[in-house]
Structures are given as C-alpha cells and as structure tokens.
Amino acid sequence: MNNVIDSTDSLFQKVLKEHQSGNIQQTKALYLNIIGRDPTYSDAYQLLGVIQAHKEGDAYDFMLFFQSFNLLQENLNLLE
C-alpha cells in the first residue's frame, strides 16, 4: 500500500509541475488518473476543480472543490 501512495505522491508532484508550466489539457487527464488510483487524493480534486473553474465555470468545478474539502476534513479527523 505504501508503494502505491509513494508512486501517487510522486506522480502528483510531476503533474503539479506540468500544471504550473501551463500544460492544462495534459494535467487534467493526469489528475483524473491520480483520482483513479486513489479516490481520496484531495489535492488532485482541488486542482482539477481549479482547471474546470477556469474552463467551464459550471457545477462540476464546485463538486470537485467540495470533494477535496470533504476529503481533507476526513483526513484531519483521522489525525485526532
């Protein structure tokens, strides 16, 4: 399990660099890949929501942001 988490974290760091470089279409697909690997990866939901908000501005981006904050809250509750 830790290898999956490590590889997902590593992929996320690479995708984030691509996102910051402006490769939006490629990063969108890769964020979805990360979510497919780990449906609890809140950072991928958040940044996918950022892409959607800039592109479409519809209800889908709000759902992604909500999902990211919901997952973040669940993770914080686990630490208590």
N, C-alpha and C positions, 0 to 999 in steps of 0.2 A: 504494500500500500504506500509506503514512504517513497518508493521509486516513482510511482505514478504522480504523487504530489510534487516531488522534486522536478520531474520532467514537465509537469504542467506549469510550475513556477518558472522554470527555465524558458519554456515556450512563451509564457506571458511576458517576460522581460524582453524577448526578441520582438514580439508583436508590438509592445509598447514603443520600442524604438522606431519601428516601422510607422506606427501611428504618428509619432512626433515628427517623422520625416515627411508626413503628408500622404502616405500611401493608403488612402482611406478604403478603397474597394478591397484591397488585399487584406487589410487588417480586419474589416468587417467579417469576412469569411473565417479568418483565424480566431477571432473572438468566439464565433459560433462553434468552432472546433474545440476550443477550450471548454466552453459550456457543455458540449457533448461529452467531453472527458470527465468533467467534474461539475455537475449541475449546481453546486454550492459555491462556485468561484465568483464571489460578489464583484470583484474588480472588473471582470470581463463583462458582466451585465451592465455595470455603470458606464464603462467606456463604449460599449455597444449602444447604450442609450444616448450617449453624447453624439455619436455618429448619426443615429436616427433623428435626434432633435435638430441637428444642423441640416439634415437632408429633407426630412418629411414633416417634422413637427406635428405628428398625429398622436393618437392614444398609445401606439406601440412604444414610443420612447418613454412615456410615463410608466408603463407597465415594467419596462426594463429597470428604470430607476427605482421603482417600488420594490422590485425583486432584489436588487442589490442592497438596498437598505434593510429589507426584511432579513436577508441572509446575514448581513453584518450584525444586526441585533441578535440573531440566533447564535452567532459565533461569540459575541460578547457575553451572552447569558451562559454559555458553556464554561467561560473562564471564572465565573462567580463560584 
